[in-house]
Amino acid sequence: MSDPSAPALQLTGLRKHFGDKIAVNDLSLTVPTGSFYGLVGPNGAGKTTTLSMATGLLRPDAGQSLVHGIDLWREPLKAKAQIGNLSDGVKLFDRLTGEQLVTYNGLLFGLERAEVAERVADLLKLLDLEQAAGTLVVDYSAGMTKKIALACALVHAPRLLVLDEPFESVDPVSAANIRDILTGYVQNGGTVIVSSHVMDLVQRMCDHVAVVAHGTVLVAGTVDEVRGDSTLEDRFVELVGGRTHAEGPEWLRRS
Ligand SMILES: Nc1ncnc2c1ncn2[C@@H]1O[C@H](COP(=O)(O)OP(=O)(O)OP(=O)(O)O)[C@@H](O)[C@H]1O
């Protein structure tokens, strides 16, 4: 049974190494139910690795992921039924059309065919993919692929959405539509955790944020707590460092 008082996602002591490289190092994070949670961090910080372990795509070396109180690695089917996952870099069945792919995902989650058809039509319309419904996903642009993957994540009406870089390559109108969908989803009791490099977007869209670097959480809390008196972007740079203030190499200067 899922525990109604449990956080939507509770990560405890997650750890993963690839050879000598420690990608995620004893990472713990609590995502409250009903929150819109941003996960930010520099390239290679361990965000994708963390989200992959949290959602059952990658087995951790150590640690636990509880989804609404259900231990994901002990009861994967039950936990995964609660999650809508848009992961970075995982291959889709791209020899299906967009419509077939979302339908297939809905059927995999045990929905009735008629219900799936209705939801697929709604999602294709919401994401402005109606014209491309009959096109093979392999022929989609990067942004269209992102949107069809998001439709797949939404079709079974999960309680928790885990979205790795959902806005990457997406045009501004579609991005605004996606933001509206996600905001409405949170207002109606859902929980979203989203990784992004766009600080301004996270500051405007999310109510909570965690800054990850070197595989661990540097700071986490409400967006206002984390940013204090500065912008999230300034706070991020302050926490993570790495600004060089260099003009670039000599050979790159035109004058
Ligand atoms: N399958 C893998 N094999 C080897 N190393 C990996 C693998 N996956 C990730 N890594 C390494 O683990 C570290 C964390 O990578 P990860 O993709 O989780 O970072 P990220 O925060 O999502 O980065 P980005 O913002 O650039 O997408 C990096 O140093 C990366 O090179």
PDBQT file of the ligand as one rigid body, heavy atoms in Angstrom, charges set to zero:
ROOT
HETATM    1  N1  LIG A 301      26.944   5.067 -18.066  1.00  0.00    +0.000 N 
HETATM    2  C1  LIG A 301      27.950   5.785 -17.616  1.00  0.00    +0.000 A 
HETATM    3  N2  LIG A 301      29.223   5.321 -17.657  1.00  0.00    +0.000 NA
HETATM    4  C2  LIG A 301      30.252   6.029 -17.170  1.00  0.00    +0.000 A 
HETATM    5  N3  LIG A 301      30.131   7.244 -16.593  1.00  0.00    +0.000 NA
HETATM    6  C3  LIG A 301      28.899   7.765 -16.532  1.00  0.00    +0.000 A 
HETATM    7  C4  LIG A 301      27.753   7.072 -17.032  1.00  0.00    +0.000 A 
HETATM    8  N4  LIG A 301      26.654   7.843 -16.790  1.00  0.00    +0.000 NA
HETATM    9  C5  LIG A 301      27.106   8.956 -16.192  1.00  0.00    +0.000 A 
HETATM   10  N5  LIG A 301      28.447   8.907 -16.029  1.00  0.00    +0.000 N 
HETATM   11  C6  LIG A 301      29.268   9.937 -15.378  1.00  0.00    +0.000 C 
HETATM   12  O1  LIG A 301      28.656  10.247 -14.153  1.00  0.00    +0.000 OA
HETATM   13  C7  LIG A 301      28.708  11.642 -13.901  1.00  0.00    +0.000 C 
HETATM   14  C8  LIG A 301      27.294  12.191 -13.703  1.00  0.00    +0.000 C 
HETATM   15  O2  LIG A 301      26.602  12.153 -14.941  1.00  0.00    +0.000 OA
HETATM   16  P1  LIG A 301      25.088  12.600 -15.074  1.00  0.00    +0.000 P 
HETATM   17  O3  LIG A 301      24.688  12.300 -16.490  1.00  0.00    +0.000 OA
HETATM   18  O4  LIG A 301      24.294  11.979 -14.000  1.00  0.00    +0.000 OA
HETATM   19  O5  LIG A 301      25.186  14.176 -14.827  1.00  0.00    +0.000 OA
HETATM   20  P2  LIG A 301      24.120  15.322 -15.070  1.00  0.00    +0.000 P 
HETATM   21  O6  LIG A 301      24.095  16.152 -13.842  1.00  0.00    +0.000 OA
HETATM   22  O7  LIG A 301      22.822  14.747 -15.531  1.00  0.00    +0.000 OA
HETATM   23  O8  LIG A 301      24.822  16.144 -16.242  1.00  0.00    +0.000 OA
HETATM   24  P3  LIG A 301      24.224  17.090 -17.406  1.00  0.00    +0.000 P 
HETATM   25  O9  LIG A 301      23.709  18.321 -16.737  1.00  0.00    +0.000 OA
HETATM   26  O10 LIG A 301      25.440  17.380 -18.254  1.00  0.00    +0.000 OA
HETATM   27  O11 LIG A 301      23.166  16.314 -18.145  1.00  0.00    +0.000 OA
HETATM   28  C9  LIG A 301      29.453  12.266 -15.087  1.00  0.00    +0.000 C 
HETATM   29  O12 LIG A 301      30.799  12.417 -14.715  1.00  0.00    +0.000 OA
HETATM   30  C10 LIG A 301      29.324  11.226 -16.172  1.00  0.00    +0.000 C 
HETATM   31  O13 LIG A 301      30.424  11.250 -17.037  1.00  0.00    +0.000 OA
ENDROOT
TORSDOF 0
